[in-house]
Amino acid sequence: MTTEEASKLWGVHQDHVKRWCREGKVRCRKFGKTYILTKDQPKPGTVRSMAI
């Protein structure tokens, strides 16, 4: 997904998502000036519950 899609999904500004990409807090790849994120990841800072 794009940083725009991630920002809408996670409820944060697009620049915040780009910062997470630069800091390595989300899984993404950079193509030119565009970051592409994997869709199956949670918002950084949230804990995903694990089934035992």
C-alpha atoms as a printed R data frame, in Angstrom:
   type eleno elety resid chain resno      x       y      z
1  ATOM     1    CA   MET     A     1  0.000   0.000  0.000
2  ATOM     2    CA   THR     A     2  1.096   3.590 -0.412
3  ATOM     3    CA   THR     A     3  1.907   5.981  2.427
4  ATOM     4    CA   GLU     A     4 -1.380   7.739  1.678
5  ATOM     5    CA   GLU     A     5 -3.364   4.505  2.104
6  ATOM     6    CA   ALA     A     6 -1.460   3.660  5.308
7  ATOM     7    CA   SER     A     7 -2.092   7.124  6.751
8  ATOM     8    CA   LYS     A     8 -5.841   6.746  6.213
9  ATOM     9    CA   LEU     A     9 -5.848   3.195  7.608
10 ATOM    10    CA   TRP     A    10 -3.835   4.090 10.711
11 ATOM    11    CA   GLY     A    11 -5.313   7.569 11.282
12 ATOM    12    CA   VAL     A    12 -2.026   9.483 11.108
13 ATOM    13    CA   HIS     A    13 -0.568  12.064  8.721
14 ATOM    14    CA   GLN     A    14  1.173  10.802  5.588
15 ATOM    15    CA   ASP     A    15  4.442  12.456  6.674
16 ATOM    16    CA   HIS     A    16  4.328  10.418  9.886
17 ATOM    17    CA   VAL     A    17  4.151   7.194  7.848
18 ATOM    18    CA   LYS     A    18  7.109   8.342  5.730
19 ATOM    19    CA   ARG     A    19  9.113   8.961  8.914
20 ATOM    20    CA   TRP     A    20  8.318   5.439 10.125
21 ATOM    21    CA   CYS     A    21  9.617   4.150  6.778
22 ATOM    22    CA   ARG     A    22 12.872   6.095  7.103
23 ATOM    23    CA   GLU     A    23 13.316   4.921 10.702
24 ATOM    24    CA   GLY     A    24 12.633   1.268  9.807
25 ATOM    25    CA   LYS     A    25  9.567   0.994 12.045
26 ATOM    26    CA   VAL     A    26  7.407  -0.409  9.209
27 ATOM    27    CA   ARG     A    27  8.138  -2.919  6.472
28 ATOM    28    CA   CYS     A    28  8.443  -1.042  3.217
29 ATOM    29    CA   ARG     A    29 10.492  -0.563  0.064
30 ATOM    30    CA   LYS     A    30 11.424   2.639 -1.656
31 ATOM    31    CA   PHE     A    31 10.992   3.005 -5.412
32 ATOM    32    CA   GLY     A    32 12.415   6.352 -6.471
33 ATOM    33    CA   LYS     A    33 10.777   8.798 -4.067
34 ATOM    34    CA   THR     A    34  7.820   6.527 -3.274
35 ATOM    35    CA   TYR     A    35  7.520   4.178 -0.301
36 ATOM    36    CA   ILE     A    36  5.430   1.025 -0.708
37 ATOM    37    CA   LEU     A    37  4.390  -0.737  2.501
38 ATOM    38    CA   THR     A    38  3.259  -4.308  3.059
39 ATOM    39    CA   LYS     A    39 -0.465  -4.480  3.806
40 ATOM    40    CA   ASP     A    40 -0.460  -7.105  6.561
41 ATOM    41    CA   GLN     A    41  1.311  -5.103  9.258
42 ATOM    42    CA   PRO     A    42 -0.192  -3.349 12.274
43 ATOM    43    CA   LYS     A    43  0.246   0.327 13.064
44 ATOM    44    CA   PRO     A    44  3.632   0.868 14.731
45 ATOM    45    CA   GLY     A    45  3.369   1.160 18.489
46 ATOM    46    CA   THR     A    46  0.362  -1.124 18.766
47 ATOM    47    CA   VAL     A    47  0.636  -4.603 20.200
48 ATOM    48    CA   ARG     A    48 -0.979  -7.376 18.199
49 ATOM    49    CA   SER     A    49 -2.542  -9.947 20.513
50 ATOM    50    CA   MET     A    50 -1.212 -13.470 20.141
51 ATOM    51    CA   ALA     A    51 -3.275 -16.615 20.450
52 ATOM    52    CA   ILE     A    52 -1.791 -19.238 22.733
